[in-house]
Structure formats: C-alpha cells, structure tokens
Amino acid sequence: MAEIKNRQWLLAARPHGLIRESDFRWNETTIAPLKDGEVLVRNLAFSFDPTQRGWMSMDTYMPAIPLGRVMLAGAVGQVVESRRPGFSKGDLVQGLFGWEDYTVTAGEGLMGLRKLPSGTEPLLALSLLGTTGLTAYFGTLTVGQPKAGDTFVVSGAAGATGSVAGMIAKIKGCRVVGIAGGREKCEWLTREAGFDAAIDYKNESVGEALKRHCPKGIDVYFDNVGGEILDLVLARLADGARVVLCGAISRYSDPSGVFGPGPKNYFNLIFHGARMEGFLVFRFARQFPEAIAELSKWHAEGKIINRIDLQHGLENAPNTLARLFTGANFGKQLLKLADPD
Ligand SMILES: NC(=O)c1ccc[n+]([C@@H]2O[C@H](COP(=O)([O-])OP(=O)(O)OC[C@H]3O[C@@H](n4cnc5c(N)ncnc54)[C@H](OP(=O)(O)O)[C@@H]3O)[C@@H](O)[C@H]2O)c1
C-alpha cells in the first residue's frame, strides 16, 4: 500500500480550568503497515463529550490518556484496509478512535470496534443512537423511572443528553421542566422540543422559577450539572423522588480539580423518602440494541428531535471540545471530517 500521511492532535498538557488549544499539539506522521487483527479506519466524524476532559486529566472509568499520545473520541469511520476477520474495506465502523485522519485499531478499549449496518447515517450513530441518546434513555427510564403525571426536571436541557431525556419523559406522560443557559435555548425547549417550561439559569432565579413551575414538588430530577442547581432542586423534592446523577459539568473545569463540595440540601432525601443514584451508560451495554431500536422508532415518529451542532475539520477539534464547557454548543456536539465513499 502507498504511504498514507496522518494528521493528528496529541495530548500535550493536563487541562487546568477551561480546555485550551495549547492542551494539544498538532502532529503529522505516516501509517505503519497493519498487523494481524488490525483495521485501518478513515475517520468520518467525532463525538464530543464532557467526559473527554476527564480522560485528559485523570484515571476515571478508564486510564487517563498519557501525555504525548493521540487524543481520543467516540467516532465513526470507514475501513480502508483490514487484517481483522469480519471487517472489510468500505465497512462503516464505530469505536474509540484518535483525533486524527486515520486510526489503526484492534478494537481494544471501552467501546470495542462495532460494524454499523450499511446505510447508517454516521451523525445519527454518534448522537441520538450513540452514547448520549443511550445515556438519556437508561438514565431516564431505568434510573429515573418516570410515571405519567410526574414532574420531571432536567438540567443541561438543551444539550445532547438533557434534551433527549426531557423528550423521553414527555413520551412517558410527565410534565417536563428544562433548565438551560440563555433565551434562545429556553425558547427552543418550549416551542420545538415540547417541554412544558424552561428556566434560564443564566438570567433568572432558579429557586424562584422551580417554585413557580413545580408547585407540587419534583418527582424526577435528571442532573447533568451538579453544583448549585442540584442543591436548589433538592430543596423542592416531592415524596418518593428520584434524583438521577448523570453528570456535573458545572464542576468539571473548576481549577481545584475536585467535584465537591457535595450538596447542602441532601437531608431532603430523608424527609421525602427520596433516592439519589449515579450511573454510567456502559452499565447497560447489553441492552443497547433494544434501546437503539426504540429510540429509532421515536425519532421516525417525530417524538424525539435529534438536534446536532456540527463543526468541521480536524484542525478545529480542540476548539470544538471547548464549546461544551462554555455552553457554545446547542444540541449534540459533533465534528465532521469526511463523507463515506
Ligand atoms: N453518566 C454517563 O454515563 C454519562 C454519559 C454521557 C454524558 N454524561 C454527562 O451528561 C452531561 C451532559 O453531557 P452531553 O454530552 O449531553 O453535553 P451537552 O449537554 O450537549 O453539552 C454540555 C452543556 O453543559 C452546559 N454547561 C456547561 N457548563 C455549565 C455550567 N457551569 N453550569 C451549567 N451548565 C453548564 C452547557 O449548556 P448551557 O448553555 O445550558 O449552560 C453545555 O451546552 C455531562 O455532565 C456529562 O458528563 C454522563
């Protein structure tokens, strides 16, 4: 095979505060010949997820990315060459690939190497039918257990996970209140995504607005942000409430490097016989096929809108990741590199 040039972003520094382009280093290299069991993939699109900041910083549910190694992302690509049984040139595949034009993989790591059915739309596979849609699905249905008539509150509501969580709760007959930053996002939630109410945490008092929109208390809270908003919700729990701990993005860029302090109002869990439960989406991996089928059906029926925020070009990967932590993204943050052949 002719020599293939590969452009890539390496991790140059552990982040301190907000993500900066200087946390990465641009590199140009060539692809080594494949070994048995390996596949050469041309990357088509990357997913951007707040958890990537954790991979850059510390050991989490997977080891920290070593400094000097290529930065990782959930990705969809197309097989260029295969020395792995079951994979052929032209196949669309999904896995944890590098921020680079081409990735050589033997399918190791958390996400393995999954062949996508032919005709799969890469951007859909990385959004509603990818990790974030699945997180919303299992966090809402299995952890949150919403019932018709419940008041369901979700933060990060105009983001990838939060918007889908709220729309699933609507399908289940809940009254849904979203918390998001800015007027444009809040208007989209109530006018297009079908939410009953939206709270603009950047421009109004969240405590007052929760009192107004949730007069009987909150039955399910899907928490994407942690911090002060979690505390304000805990102050308004209904009896038997379920608090779904999905993420705490308000704490991720804190220069102290710690997620705490923990919530002040946790005692309300005792007063209201409520529970608070954290989860990682990978816990439900065996049930992913059924969830993907149901999410696809809801999407086809128009009950779930899959809002995507699409950036372009490998050069823009660092700035695209940074968008998540300032709220610049509106919907699922993806970056497109190329179309499939
Ligand atoms: N448990 C799991 O398995 C799992 C899996 C996937 C994701 N997650 C978690 O789910 C959450 C959402 O992830 P996502 O991929 O769907 O991202 P996203 O919501 O599409 O994007 C992140 C959003 O967070 C909001 N945000 C940023 N800084 C904030 C702050 N200081 N206070 C409040 N909101 C802030 C911004 O929206 P605004 O403009 O509204 O501020 C931003 O658009 C994250 O906490 C993530 O870690 C968990």
The ligand as a MOL file (V3000), in Angstrom:
LIG
                    3D

  0  0  0     0  0            999 V3000
M  V30 BEGIN CTAB
M  V30 COUNTS 48 52 0 0 0
M  V30 BEGIN ATOM
M  V30 1 N -23.2800 9.0230 33.2520 0
M  V30 2 C -22.9690 8.7910 31.9730 0
M  V30 3 O -22.7790 7.6500 31.5370 0
M  V30 4 C -22.8770 9.9620 31.0370 0
M  V30 5 C -22.7780 9.7650 29.6450 0
M  V30 6 C -22.7640 10.8840 28.8000 0
M  V30 7 C -22.8050 12.1750 29.3670 0
M  V30 8 N -22.8560 12.3040 30.7210 0 CHG=1
M  V30 9 C -22.9470 13.6350 31.3450 0
M  V30 10 O -24.0950 14.2750 30.8350 0
M  V30 11 C -23.9170 15.6830 30.8780 0
M  V30 12 C -24.2780 16.2790 29.5200 0
M  V30 13 O -23.3510 15.7800 28.5420 0
M  V30 14 P -23.6270 15.9950 26.9840 0
M  V30 15 O -22.6460 15.1780 26.2480 0
M  V30 16 O -25.0740 15.8030 26.7210 0 CHG=-1
M  V30 17 O -23.2220 17.5210 26.7710 0
M  V30 18 P -24.1780 18.7280 26.3750 0
M  V30 19 O -25.2460 18.8490 27.4070 0
M  V30 20 O -24.5760 18.5960 24.9560 0
M  V30 21 O -23.1720 19.9510 26.4680 0
M  V30 22 C -22.7590 20.4420 27.7010 0
M  V30 23 C -23.7140 21.5580 28.2000 0
M  V30 24 O -23.4640 21.7680 29.5840 0
M  V30 25 C -23.8920 23.0730 29.9190 0
M  V30 26 N -22.9200 23.6640 30.8470 0
M  V30 27 C -21.6140 23.9210 30.6290 0
M  V30 28 N -21.0610 24.4970 31.7090 0
M  V30 29 C -22.0710 24.6200 32.6280 0
M  V30 30 C -22.1490 25.1500 33.9460 0
M  V30 31 N -21.0750 25.6770 34.5470 0
M  V30 32 N -23.3440 25.1180 34.5900 0
M  V30 33 C -24.4400 24.5830 33.9970 0
M  V30 34 N -24.4200 24.0800 32.7400 0
M  V30 35 C -23.2540 24.0890 32.0840 0
M  V30 36 C -23.9540 23.8900 28.6250 0
M  V30 37 O -25.3180 24.2050 28.3790 0
M  V30 38 P -25.9430 25.6300 28.8400 0
M  V30 39 O -25.7720 26.5420 27.6610 0
M  V30 40 O -27.3480 25.2870 29.1270 0
M  V30 41 O -25.1590 26.1020 30.0100 0
M  V30 42 C -23.4440 22.9130 27.5680 0
M  V30 43 O -24.1140 23.0590 26.3400 0
M  V30 44 C -22.4750 15.9230 31.3120 0
M  V30 45 O -22.4390 16.1810 32.6950 0
M  V30 46 C -21.8130 14.5830 31.0190 0
M  V30 47 O -20.6630 14.3640 31.8090 0
M  V30 48 C -22.8940 11.2310 31.5530 0
M  V30 END ATOM
M  V30 BEGIN BOND
M  V30 1 1 1 2
M  V30 2 2 2 3
M  V30 3 1 2 4
M  V30 4 1 4 5
M  V30 5 2 4 48
M  V30 6 2 5 6
M  V30 7 1 6 7
M  V30 8 2 7 8
M  V30 9 1 8 9
M  V30 10 1 8 48
M  V30 11 1 9 10
M  V30 12 1 9 46
M  V30 13 1 10 11
M  V30 14 1 11 12
M  V30 15 1 11 44
M  V30 16 1 12 13
M  V30 17 1 13 14
M  V30 18 2 14 15
M  V30 19 1 14 16
M  V30 20 1 14 17
M  V30 21 1 17 18
M  V30 22 2 18 19
M  V30 23 1 18 20
M  V30 24 1 18 21
M  V30 25 1 21 22
M  V30 26 1 22 23
M  V30 27 1 23 24
M  V30 28 1 23 42
M  V30 29 1 24 25
M  V30 30 1 25 26
M  V30 31 1 25 36
M  V30 32 1 26 27
M  V30 33 1 26 35
M  V30 34 2 27 28
M  V30 35 1 28 29
M  V30 36 1 29 30
M  V30 37 2 29 35
M  V30 38 1 30 31
M  V30 39 2 30 32
M  V30 40 1 32 33
M  V30 41 2 33 34
M  V30 42 1 34 35
M  V30 43 1 36 37
M  V30 44 1 36 42
M  V30 45 1 37 38
M  V30 46 2 38 39
M  V30 47 1 38 40
M  V30 48 1 38 41
M  V30 49 1 42 43
M  V30 50 1 44 45
M  V30 51 1 44 46
M  V30 52 1 46 47
M  V30 END BOND
M  V30 END CTAB
M  END
